[in-house]
């Protein structure tokens, strides 16, 4: 993809909330380490599955938040510039990936 379509640096929709996003991802990372510990300690399978579901839900929540940021910043900015089609397509593709997972 071109640098123009996906700038590697610079303000993104989540930039103002970066610390909060990173905090949530660190908590999820801790949940995953906890899952590894549960398996290592032979925890009852249903309890492990329950925690996997919780971690997956937490990741989905982060993904939805990032998608909302993309819509409210990147898509809105592109619409103001007169050509939102590429950003809308990116959002649609991201939604399709989220639905599949």
Secondary structure as UniProt FT lines:
FT   TURN            3..5
FT   TURN            13..14
FT   HELIX           15..17
FT   HELIX           18..40
FT   TURN            41..42
FT   HELIX           45..69
FT   HELIX           70..75
FT   HELIX           76..81
FT   HELIX           85..100
//
